[in-house]
Amino acid sequence: MFNRLTNLIQNCLRMKVDRPKVKTEDRHRPSYKKRRLCRILAILIVIFALLIWSLPYVASTTAVRKIVEKTVDFIIFGHIKIDEISLRWTEPCRISGIKVHDTSGREILQINSVICSQGLWQILTSPNDFGKIKISNPKINLYMSKDGEISLIHTFSRLKPSKKPISKLIGRIELINGTIYLHRYDGKVYCMQGIDGEFDLKIPNQASGRISWASATAYDLTIDRSEIGFRYHDKRIDIPLSVIPASGGKFRIAGIVDMHSATPMLQINRPLRLMENVPINVDFGNDFISRIIAVFYNVDRLTGRVSLMVSDLLLPIGKEILHTGKGQGRLILKDVKVQTSGLLSELIKLGGAVPQGLTSMKISDLDFKINNGKVYYDDLSIITANVFEMRFSGWVGFDDRIDMRVSLPVIPRELERLLAKASSGRVLDKAGLGMISEIWGTVPVLGKRMTEIRIVGTRSEPRLALSEILKPLFKPAVPIPSIPLLR
C-alpha cells in the first residue's frame, strides 16, 4: 500500500515537471523564428544603409560622370567635360575641371571648381537653401560673330526658361578671380581680369550683390579697378551710380532694370552722363558712334573724345529693341580727326574736296531722340578742315537701317563720277536722260548752293536716292532707282 502511494506521488510530481517543459519548448519555437527574422531585417537595413552611405561615392565614379556629361550635352548646343565630381553626405560637395565647348569646338567656359558648402543630405532635405556656392577661377570666352551673335549665349539657348514662378531659393554665390575674353569677328580681343563677386539671394523676393574687376582693356581703353553693386526687389534691379575710369575719361552706370514684363526694360529717368571725355577709335566708332552718326562707320582712322548724356530712357533688353524703346540724349564729340573712307569719303568728294590723311573735323553737339527702335536727329553740322560743311538729319535704326538727308555743295563732275562708278550710266539711260554731262547746262543749281541728298539702306551698304535729286530738276518720265554709294 505504501509503495502504491509512493508511486502515485512520484507520478504526479513527474507530471507537474513534464508539463512546464512542454510549454517551454512550445514557447521557444516562435521566439526563435522572430530572432531569425530580426537578424535578416537587421542585415537588410545594414546593406541598405551601406548603399545609401556609398551613394555619393558611386555618383562620383567615372561611369556616372560620363552619364552626367551626356545628359548635359543633350540639353545644350555643344559639349561639356567634367574632371571630377565629389559628393559627400555631410561634407561640402565639389565639381572640378568644368569645360564647355560650342558646336565649333571652341572652349567657351572653363571653371576650376564649384564648391557647395552644404552636404548632399542638407541639399536633399533643404533644397531651397543651397548654403554658399564658391566658383573659383572661371574663364569665359565670348566669340562674337559679325551679326552680333555671342557663342556662349547660343550654346545655352537650347535651355528653355521655365514659365512657372521662381520658387523660394536662399543662398550665397561667391565668384573668385574670374576672366572674360571677348573675341571679335575681326580678330581683336578685349579682356576683363580679376573678376570677383558676391551675391546674396533670397529669391523670389530679393537679392543683392556686387561685382568688381582688377583691370580691363577694350577699344584700346585702359579701365582701372571698378565695382558695380545691385539690389533686386519687387521684380526690379536697382543699380546705384558707379563710376568707371577709362584712359582719362569716365563711364557712369546707374538705372533700373524692370522685370515685370517678359522682356526686361532698362530705365534711366534722371539725366545721366554715361560717358565723359572717353577716347575713341575706329572700333568704337563702328560699334557705337556710327549707330547715331552713320557716316562714321568703317572709316580708316578715328581719334578724339566723346561724351554722352541720356535721360528718360526706356529700352528693352532683347531683340525688341529693334522696334520699341524711347529716350533722349546729347552726343558731344571733341578734337575729332578722321582718315575718311566709305560713305563719309564719298560725301566729301561730292563737294570737291580730296581728303588725305587724318583730317580735323568740327562736329556740332547733337541732340537726339530714341523712338521705336530708331535714333532721330534734326540738325548735325560736320565741318571738314574748317572749309567744307555738311548738315545731316534723319534716323539710324538699331537694326542698322538708315534714312537720312545731307545738305552739301555738290560739284557736278563729282556727282557724274559717282553715278558712273555706281551704275556705268545705265541709271540715267533708263530714265531717258542720256549722259548727265550733255544736259548739265540746264542744271544751274548744282554746285552753286547746298543740295540735299537722301541716303537710305544700311550703315554698311548705303544707297543714294538719286531720284530725289534729279526729279525736281529734270522730271524724268520713268522712275529712277536708288544706287549704291559704295562698291
C-alpha positions as CSV (number, residue, x, y, z in Angstrom):
1,M,0.0,0.0,0.0
2,F,2.8,2.3,1.0
3,N,4.5,1.5,-2.3
4,R,1.5,2.3,-4.3
5,L,1.1,5.7,-2.6
6,T,4.7,6.4,-3.2
7,N,4.4,5.6,-6.9
8,L,1.3,7.8,-7.2
9,I,3.1,10.8,-5.7
10,Q,6.1,10.3,-7.9
11,N,3.9,10.1,-11.0
12,C,2.1,13.3,-10.0
13,L,5.4,15.1,-9.4
14,R,6.7,13.7,-12.8
15,M,3.6,15.1,-14.5
16,K,4.0,18.5,-12.9
17,V,7.6,18.6,-14.0
18,D,6.9,17.5,-17.6
19,R,4.1,19.9,-18.4
20,P,6.1,23.1,-18.0
21,K,8.9,21.6,-20.0
22,V,6.5,21.0,-22.9
23,K,5.1,24.5,-22.6
24,T,8.7,26.0,-22.6
25,E,9.6,24.2,-25.8
26,D,6.4,25.4,-27.5
27,R,7.2,28.9,-26.3
28,H,10.8,28.8,-27.7
29,R,9.9,27.8,-31.2
30,P,8.1,31.1,-32.2
31,S,10.8,33.1,-30.4
32,Y,13.5,31.5,-32.5
33,K,11.7,32.4,-35.7
34,K,11.3,36.0,-34.5
35,R,15.0,36.2,-33.7
36,R,15.9,34.9,-37.2
37,L,13.6,37.4,-38.8
38,C,15.1,40.2,-36.8
39,R,18.6,39.1,-37.9
40,I,17.5,39.2,-41.6
41,L,15.9,42.6,-41.2
42,A,19.0,43.9,-39.4
43,I,21.2,42.6,-42.3
44,L,18.9,44.2,-44.9
45,I,18.9,47.5,-43.0
46,V,22.7,47.5,-42.8
47,I,23.0,46.7,-46.5
48,F,20.5,49.5,-47.4
49,A,22.4,51.9,-45.1
50,L,25.7,50.9,-46.8
51,L,24.1,51.5,-50.2
52,I,22.8,54.9,-49.1
53,W,26.1,55.8,-47.5
54,S,28.0,54.7,-50.6
55,L,25.6,56.5,-53.0
56,P,27.7,59.8,-53.2
57,Y,30.9,57.7,-53.9
58,V,29.1,55.8,-56.6
59,A,27.8,59.1,-58.1
60,S,31.4,60.3,-58.1
61,T,32.6,57.4,-60.3
62,T,33.7,57.9,-63.9
63,A,30.7,56.0,-65.3
64,V,28.2,58.3,-63.6
65,R,30.3,61.3,-64.5
66,K,30.0,60.2,-68.2
67,I,26.2,59.9,-67.8
68,V,26.1,63.4,-66.4
69,E,28.1,64.8,-69.4
70,K,25.9,63.0,-71.9
71,T,22.8,64.4,-70.2
72,V,24.1,67.9,-70.3
73,D,25.2,67.5,-73.9
74,F,21.6,66.7,-74.8
75,I,20.3,70.0,-73.4
76,I,22.9,72.4,-74.8
77,F,24.3,73.2,-78.2
78,G,27.8,71.9,-77.5
79,H,29.8,69.6,-75.3
80,I,30.7,69.6,-71.6
81,K,33.7,67.9,-69.9
82,I,34.0,67.3,-66.1
83,D,37.2,66.1,-64.5
84,E,35.8,65.2,-61.1
85,I,32.5,65.0,-59.1
86,S,33.0,64.7,-55.4
87,L,29.8,64.3,-53.3
88,R,29.5,63.7,-49.5
89,W,26.5,63.4,-47.2
90,T,27.7,65.8,-44.5
91,E,30.7,67.5,-46.1
92,P,30.9,70.1,-48.9
93,C,30.2,68.8,-52.4
94,R,32.6,69.7,-55.2
95,I,32.7,69.6,-59.0
96,S,36.2,70.2,-60.6
97,G,37.5,70.9,-64.0
98,I,34.4,72.0,-65.9
99,K,34.9,72.8,-69.6
100,V,32.2,73.7,-72.1
101,H,32.8,73.8,-75.9
102,D,30.5,75.2,-78.5
103,T,29.4,73.3,-81.7
104,S,32.6,74.6,-83.4
105,G,34.8,73.0,-80.8
106,R,35.9,76.3,-79.2
107,E,36.2,76.4,-75.4
108,I,33.7,79.0,-74.2
109,L,33.7,78.2,-70.5
110,Q,36.2,76.8,-68.0
111,I,35.8,76.6,-64.2
112,N,38.5,75.2,-61.9
113,S,36.0,74.2,-59.2
114,V,32.4,74.7,-57.9
115,I,32.1,74.0,-54.2
116,C,28.8,73.9,-52.3
117,S,29.1,74.3,-48.6
118,Q,26.1,72.0,-48.0
119,G,26.4,68.3,-47.9
120,L,24.2,66.0,-50.0
121,W,21.9,65.3,-47.1
122,Q,21.3,69.0,-46.5
123,I,20.7,69.6,-50.2
124,L,18.1,66.8,-50.4
125,T,16.4,67.7,-47.1
126,S,16.5,71.5,-47.6
127,P,16.6,72.1,-51.4
128,N,15.5,75.7,-51.1
129,D,18.7,76.6,-49.1
130,F,21.8,75.8,-51.0
131,G,24.1,77.5,-48.5
132,K,27.2,79.0,-50.1
133,I,28.5,78.2,-53.6
134,K,32.0,79.2,-54.4
135,I,33.0,79.4,-58.1
136,S,36.8,79.6,-58.5
137,N,38.8,80.9,-61.5
138,P,36.1,80.9,-64.1
139,K,37.3,81.8,-67.6
140,I,34.7,82.8,-70.2
141,N,35.4,83.2,-73.9
142,L,32.8,85.2,-75.8
143,Y,33.1,84.7,-79.5
144,M,31.2,87.4,-81.4
145,S,30.2,86.9,-85.0
146,K,29.7,89.8,-87.5
147,D,26.0,89.8,-86.9
148,G,26.5,90.2,-83.2
149,E,25.7,86.7,-82.1
150,I,27.6,85.5,-79.0
151,S,28.7,81.9,-79.0
152,L,28.1,81.4,-75.2
153,I,24.5,82.6,-75.5
154,H,23.9,80.4,-78.5
155,T,25.3,77.3,-76.7
156,F,22.9,77.6,-73.8
157,S,19.9,78.9,-75.8
158,R,18.7,75.3,-76.1
159,L,17.7,75.6,-72.4
160,K,14.1,77.0,-72.3
161,P,13.3,79.2,-69.3
162,S,10.5,77.9,-67.1
163,K,7.2,79.7,-67.3
164,K,6.4,78.8,-63.7
165,P,7.1,81.5,-61.0
166,I,10.5,81.3,-59.4
167,S,10.4,79.1,-56.3
168,K,11.9,80.1,-53.0
169,L,15.7,80.0,-53.0
170,I,18.1,81.1,-50.4
171,G,21.9,81.1,-50.5
172,R,25.1,83.0,-51.4
173,I,27.2,82.8,-54.5
174,E,30.9,83.8,-54.5
175,L,32.9,84.4,-57.6
176,I,36.7,84.4,-57.3
177,N,39.3,85.6,-59.8
178,G,37.3,85.3,-63.0
179,T,38.4,86.3,-66.5
180,I,36.3,87.3,-69.5
181,Y,37.6,87.5,-73.1
182,L,35.6,88.9,-76.0
183,H,36.9,87.6,-79.3
184,R,35.6,89.8,-82.1
185,Y,35.0,88.5,-85.7
186,D,37.8,90.7,-86.9
187,G,40.4,89.1,-84.6
188,K,40.5,91.8,-81.9
189,V,40.3,90.5,-78.3
190,Y,39.1,92.5,-75.3
191,C,39.7,91.3,-71.7
192,M,38.5,91.8,-68.2
193,Q,40.6,90.2,-65.4
194,G,40.5,89.7,-61.7
195,I,36.7,89.5,-61.5
196,D,35.3,88.9,-58.0
197,G,31.6,88.9,-57.0
198,E,29.3,88.3,-54.0
199,F,25.6,87.6,-54.5
200,D,23.2,87.1,-51.6
201,L,19.9,85.5,-52.9
202,K,16.5,85.4,-51.3
203,I,14.5,84.5,-54.3
204,P,11.8,85.4,-55.4
205,N,11.6,88.4,-53.2
206,Q,15.0,90.0,-53.0
207,A,18.7,89.7,-53.8
208,S,21.8,91.9,-53.5
209,G,25.4,91.8,-54.6
210,R,28.4,93.3,-56.2
211,I,30.9,92.6,-58.9
212,S,34.4,94.1,-59.3
213,W,37.4,93.6,-61.5
214,A,41.0,94.4,-61.2
215,S,41.6,95.6,-64.8
216,A,40.2,95.6,-68.3
217,T,41.0,96.5,-71.8
218,A,38.5,97.4,-74.5
219,Y,38.7,99.7,-77.6
220,D,42.3,100.5,-76.6
221,L,41.0,101.8,-73.3
222,T,42.7,101.0,-70.0
223,I,40.0,100.5,-67.4
224,D,41.1,100.5,-63.8
225,R,39.7,98.7,-60.8
226,S,36.0,99.3,-60.5
227,E,33.0,97.9,-58.7
228,I,29.3,97.7,-59.5
229,G,26.6,96.9,-57.0
230,F,22.9,96.0,-57.3
231,R,19.8,95.3,-55.3
232,Y,16.8,93.2,-56.5
233,H,13.4,93.6,-55.0
234,D,9.8,93.8,-56.3
235,K,10.9,92.4,-59.7
236,R,13.3,95.3,-60.2
237,I,17.1,95.5,-60.2
238,D,18.3,98.8,-58.8
239,I,21.9,99.8,-59.9
240,P,23.3,102.7,-57.9
241,L,25.6,105.2,-59.5
242,S,29.0,103.6,-60.3
243,V,32.0,105.5,-61.9
244,I,34.4,103.5,-64.1
245,P,37.7,105.3,-65.0
246,A,38.8,104.8,-68.6
247,S,42.0,106.3,-70.0
248,G,41.5,109.7,-68.6
249,G,37.7,109.6,-69.2
250,K,34.8,108.1,-67.3
251,F,31.9,105.8,-67.8
252,R,28.9,106.0,-65.4
253,I,26.4,103.3,-64.8
254,A,23.1,103.7,-63.0
255,G,19.5,102.8,-63.5
256,I,16.7,100.3,-63.0
257,V,16.1,97.0,-64.8
258,D,12.3,96.4,-64.6
259,M,11.5,92.7,-64.9
260,H,7.7,92.8,-64.6
261,S,7.2,92.0,-68.3
262,A,8.6,89.1,-70.3
263,T,11.3,91.3,-71.7
264,P,13.4,93.2,-69.1
265,M,13.3,97.0,-69.5
266,L,16.3,99.4,-68.8
267,Q,15.1,102.6,-67.2
268,I,17.3,105.7,-66.7
269,N,14.9,108.5,-65.7
270,R,17.2,111.3,-64.4
271,P,19.8,112.8,-66.7
272,L,22.9,110.7,-66.6
273,R,26.3,111.3,-68.2
274,L,27.1,107.8,-69.4
275,M,30.4,108.9,-71.0
276,E,32.6,111.8,-70.1
277,N,35.7,112.6,-72.2
278,V,36.3,109.0,-73.3
279,P,38.9,108.4,-76.0
280,I,37.6,106.9,-79.3
281,N,39.0,104.9,-82.2
282,V,37.8,103.1,-85.3
283,D,36.3,100.2,-83.4
284,F,34.5,102.5,-81.0
285,G,33.2,104.5,-84.0
286,N,31.9,101.4,-85.7
287,D,30.2,99.8,-82.7
288,F,28.8,102.9,-81.1
289,I,29.2,106.4,-82.7
290,S,28.0,105.2,-86.1
291,R,24.8,104.0,-84.5
292,I,23.9,107.7,-84.1
293,I,26.0,109.3,-86.8
294,A,26.1,106.7,-89.6
295,V,28.9,108.3,-91.6
296,F,31.5,107.3,-89.0
297,Y,31.0,103.7,-89.9
298,N,34.0,102.0,-91.5
299,V,36.4,105.0,-91.6
300,D,40.1,104.2,-91.9
301,R,41.3,106.1,-88.7
302,L,39.5,107.9,-86.0
303,T,40.7,109.8,-82.9
304,G,39.0,112.2,-80.5
305,R,36.9,112.1,-77.3
306,V,33.2,111.6,-76.7
307,S,30.7,112.5,-74.0
308,L,27.2,111.2,-73.9
309,M,24.2,112.3,-71.7
310,V,20.9,110.5,-71.7
311,S,17.6,110.9,-69.9
312,D,14.0,109.5,-69.8
313,L,15.5,106.3,-71.3
314,L,13.3,103.2,-71.6
315,L,14.9,100.4,-73.6
316,P,14.1,96.7,-73.8
317,I,17.0,94.3,-73.1
318,G,16.5,91.9,-76.0
319,K,15.6,91.8,-79.7
320,E,12.5,94.0,-79.0
321,I,14.9,97.0,-79.0
322,L,14.8,96.8,-82.8
323,H,11.3,98.2,-82.8
324,T,10.5,99.6,-79.4
325,G,12.0,101.9,-76.8
326,K,12.3,105.7,-76.2
327,G,14.5,108.3,-74.7
328,Q,16.7,111.3,-75.5
329,G,20.2,112.4,-75.2
330,R,23.1,114.6,-76.3
331,L,26.3,113.4,-78.0
332,I,29.4,115.6,-77.8
333,L,32.5,114.9,-79.9
334,K,35.7,116.9,-79.4
335,D,39.1,117.0,-81.0
336,V,38.0,114.7,-83.8
337,K,40.4,113.7,-86.5
338,V,39.3,111.3,-89.3
339,Q,41.0,109.5,-92.2
340,T,37.9,109.1,-94.3
341,S,36.7,106.1,-96.3
342,G,33.3,104.7,-97.1
343,L,30.2,106.9,-97.0
344,L,31.9,109.9,-95.4
345,S,34.7,109.9,-98.0
346,E,32.2,109.8,-100.9
347,L,30.2,112.7,-99.5
348,I,33.3,114.9,-99.0
349,K,34.3,114.1,-102.6
350,L,30.9,115.3,-103.9
351,G,31.8,118.7,-102.5
352,G,35.1,118.7,-104.5
353,A,37.4,118.1,-101.5
354,V,40.1,115.5,-101.6
355,P,40.6,114.2,-98.0
356,Q,44.1,112.9,-97.3
357,G,45.5,111.5,-94.1
358,L,44.0,112.5,-90.7
359,T,41.7,115.5,-91.2
360,S,40.3,117.6,-88.4
361,M,36.6,117.9,-88.1
362,K,34.4,120.2,-86.2
363,I,31.2,118.5,-85.1
364,S,28.3,120.3,-83.5
365,D,26.8,118.9,-80.3
366,L,24.0,116.6,-81.3
367,D,20.6,116.4,-79.6
368,F,18.8,113.2,-80.5
369,K,15.7,111.2,-79.6
370,I,15.1,107.5,-79.5
371,N,11.7,106.2,-80.6
372,N,10.5,102.8,-81.8
373,G,14.0,101.4,-82.4
374,K,15.4,104.4,-84.2
375,V,17.7,107.3,-83.2
376,Y,16.4,110.6,-84.7
377,Y,18.0,114.0,-85.0
378,D,17.3,117.2,-87.0
379,D,20.5,119.2,-87.3
380,L,24.0,117.9,-87.2
381,S,26.8,120.0,-88.7
382,I,30.2,118.5,-89.7
383,I,32.8,120.9,-91.0
384,T,35.9,119.4,-92.6
385,A,39.2,121.3,-92.3
386,N,37.2,124.5,-91.4
387,V,36.1,124.7,-95.0
388,F,33.6,122.1,-96.2
389,E,30.3,121.8,-94.3
390,M,27.7,119.0,-94.4
391,R,24.4,119.2,-92.5
392,F,22.6,115.9,-91.6
393,S,19.1,115.0,-90.4
394,G,17.2,111.7,-90.3
395,W,17.4,108.5,-88.4
396,V,19.6,105.4,-87.8
397,G,17.8,102.2,-86.7
398,F,19.1,99.7,-84.1
399,D,18.6,97.2,-86.9
400,D,21.3,99.1,-88.9
401,R,18.9,100.6,-91.4
402,I,19.4,104.3,-92.2
403,D,17.3,107.1,-93.8
404,M,18.9,110.4,-93.6
405,R,19.4,113.6,-95.6
406,V,22.6,115.5,-96.1
407,S,22.9,119.1,-97.4
408,L,26.2,119.9,-99.1
409,P,27.5,121.9,-102.1
410,V,27.7,119.3,-104.8
411,I,30.2,119.7,-107.6
412,P,28.6,118.5,-110.9
413,R,31.5,116.5,-112.2
414,E,31.8,114.6,-108.9
415,L,28.2,113.7,-109.0
416,E,28.7,112.4,-112.5
417,R,31.7,110.4,-111.4
418,L,29.7,108.8,-108.6
419,L,26.9,107.9,-111.0
420,A,29.3,106.4,-113.4
421,K,31.1,104.5,-110.7
422,A,27.8,103.1,-109.3
423,S,25.8,102.4,-112.4
424,S,28.1,103.0,-115.5
425,G,25.5,105.4,-116.9
426,R,22.7,102.8,-117.0
427,V,20.6,104.6,-114.4
428,L,20.4,107.8,-116.5
429,D,19.8,105.9,-119.7
430,K,16.8,104.1,-118.2
431,A,15.5,107.5,-117.1
432,G,15.7,108.8,-120.6
433,L,18.2,111.5,-119.7
434,G,21.3,110.4,-121.6
435,M,24.7,111.3,-120.1
436,I,24.4,114.0,-117.4
437,S,27.3,116.0,-118.9
438,E,25.2,116.6,-122.1
439,I,22.5,118.4,-120.2
440,W,24.4,119.8,-117.3
441,G,23.9,123.3,-118.6
442,T,20.2,123.1,-117.7
443,V,21.0,122.4,-114.1
444,P,22.4,125.7,-112.8
445,V,21.5,125.0,-109.1
446,L,24.1,122.2,-108.6
447,G,27.4,123.5,-107.4
448,K,26.0,126.9,-106.6
449,R,24.0,126.2,-103.4
450,M,23.5,123.5,-100.8
451,T,22.0,120.4,-102.4
452,E,20.0,117.9,-100.3
453,I,20.8,114.2,-100.9
454,R,18.8,111.4,-99.4
455,I,20.7,108.3,-98.3
456,V,19.0,105.0,-97.4
457,G,19.9,101.4,-97.0
458,T,22.1,100.3,-94.1
459,R,25.3,101.6,-92.4
460,S,27.4,99.1,-94.3
461,E,25.5,99.4,-97.6
462,P,24.2,103.0,-98.0
463,R,22.4,103.9,-101.2
464,L,22.0,107.3,-102.9
465,A,18.3,108.1,-103.6
466,L,19.2,109.7,-106.9
467,S,15.6,110.3,-108.0
468,E,15.1,112.9,-105.2
469,I,18.0,115.0,-106.7
470,L,17.1,114.7,-110.4
471,K,13.3,114.6,-110.4
472,P,12.8,118.2,-109.3
473,L,15.3,119.2,-112.0
474,F,14.6,117.0,-115.0
475,K,11.2,115.5,-114.2
476,P,12.0,112.2,-116.0
477,A,9.2,110.0,-117.4
478,V,10.3,106.8,-115.7
479,P,11.3,106.1,-112.1
480,I,15.0,106.4,-111.1
481,P,16.2,103.7,-108.7
482,S,18.5,104.4,-105.8
483,I,22.1,103.3,-106.4
484,P,24.8,102.0,-104.1
485,L,27.2,104.6,-102.8
486,L,29.9,102.1,-102.1
487,R,31.3,99.5,-104.5
